[in-house]
Amino acid sequence: MVLVGLTYVLPFVAVYFAGIPASRFGSDGAWAEVAGLVGGKFMGFEWLRFLIVLGGMMSAFGMFNALVMSYSRLPLAMARDGMLPKFFGKVSARTRAPWVAIIFCATCWALCLGLGFKRLVTLDIMLYGASLMLEFVTLLALRIREPGLKREFRVPGGLTGAITCGIFPLLLLSLALVESEHERVLGMNGLAFGALIIVAGFVAYGATGKLRKRVPQPALTENAEAA
């Protein structure tokens, strides 16, 4: 946690002592521009700016690759549960990677590139934030319904502690939603567009109820039966 904190604090400290005005951070790529001012030029080349851009590209590629491999498991699991067509559950015979789900997710992400950074942030705040709040609701529900459930760790403070864990994330999420209210996606309010996606998820879940019931449950292995 200390190392992560330093990676955020040290760049701002360096910019502060360099005397660079805050107005320099008003656009995308501001850190690269500031790096060029801090590092100066070597033989007419802004070497520090180049390193910042290169590091950002490497970081973005690594993070995106990890997200592709993890998020593509969602369509795979949904296909196996009957919530998506079965072909989403196809995997590579050699690597066992869900290649259909990977192509589908990559296509959807590519189509989102035209929305712009601010609109994508608005949607991310709503969709990811809503799913995160469900986790806090689950924590509260388990604390009430199954207080003696065996856990790897336990949030202290009883019911009050469980409620407190979700209050501040909820306030931060609400503030972010209010600040992003003026964003527009496909001609409609960004919040309305995100809410439409969330509602569509509930509708799709209800519509595929019969399909989920027809999906056969995997047979127990001998080891599982013995256990």
C-alpha positions, 0 to 999 in steps of 0.5 A, spaced: 500 500 500 505 504 501 508 503 494 502 504 491 501 511 494 508 513 493 506 512 485 501 517 486 504 522 490 511 522 488 509 525 481 505 530 484 511 532 488 515 533 482 511 537 478 510 542 484 517 543 485 518 544 478 513 550 478 509 547 473 502 550 473 496 546 474 493 549 467 498 544 464 493 538 466 487 540 462 487 535 457 489 528 455 496 526 455 498 532 460 503 527 464 507 526 457 507 534 456 509 535 463 514 530 463 517 534 457 517 540 461 521 537 467 526 533 463 527 538 458 531 536 451 537 532 450 540 533 443 533 536 441 529 530 443 524 530 449 527 523 452 522 523 459 516 525 455 518 519 450 519 514 456 512 516 459 508 515 453 512 508 452 511 506 459 503 508 459 503 504 452 506 498 456 501 499 462 495 500 458 497 493 453 498 489 460 492 491 463 487 491 457 490 484 456 489 481 463 482 484 462 480 481 456 482 474 459 478 475 465 472 478 462 471 473 457 470 468 462 463 472 463 460 470 457 463 463 457 460 462 464 453 465 462 453 460 456 454 454 460 448 457 465 443 458 459 443 465 459 447 466 452 447 462 446 451 455 447 456 457 441 459 463 446 461 457 450 466 454 445 473 454 447 480 452 444 482 445 444 489 447 445 489 453 450 482 452 453 481 459 452 474 462 450 475 464 443 468 466 441 467 470 448 474 474 446 472 476 439 465 478 442 468 482 447 474 485 443 468 487 438 464 490 443 470 494 446 472 496 439 465 499 438 466 503 444 472 507 442 468 512 438 464 514 445 470 518 448 473 517 454 468 522 458 462 518 456 466 511 457 468 513 464 460 515 465 458 508 463 463 505 467 462 508 474 454 506 473 455 499 471 461 497 475 459 502 481 452 498 481 455 491 481 460 493 486 454 496 491 451 489 490 457 486 493 456 491 499 449 489 499 451 481 499 455 483 505 450 486 509 445 480 507 450 475 509 451 479 516 444 478 518 442 471 515 448 467 516 452 471 522 456 464 523 458 463 516 465 461 516 469 466 512 477 467 511 476 474 514 471 478 518 469 485 518 469 488 525 463 492 528 457 487 527 452 490 523 454 497 524 461 495 521 458 492 515 453 498 513 459 503 514 463 499 509 458 501 504 456 508 506 462 511 503 463 508 496 456 509 495 457 517 497 463 517 492 459 513 487 453 518 487 457 524 487 461 521 481 454 520 477 452 527 479 458 530 476 457 526 470 450 528 469 451 532 463 454 527 458 450 524 452 451 517 449 448 516 443 443 522 443 441 521 450 443 522 457 449 518 459 445 516 466 439 514 462 443 510 457 447 506 463 440 505 466 437 502 460 443 497 460 442 495 467 434 494 466 436 490 459 440 486 464 434 484 468 430 483 462 435 478 459 435 475 465 428 474 466 427 472 459 432 466 459 429 463 466 427 457 462 433 456 458 437 456 465 432 450 468 434 446 462 441 446 462 444 440 465 448 440 472 455 437 471 455 430 474 459 429 481 466 426 480 468 420 484 472 425 489 466 429 490 461 424 492 466 421 497 467 428 500 
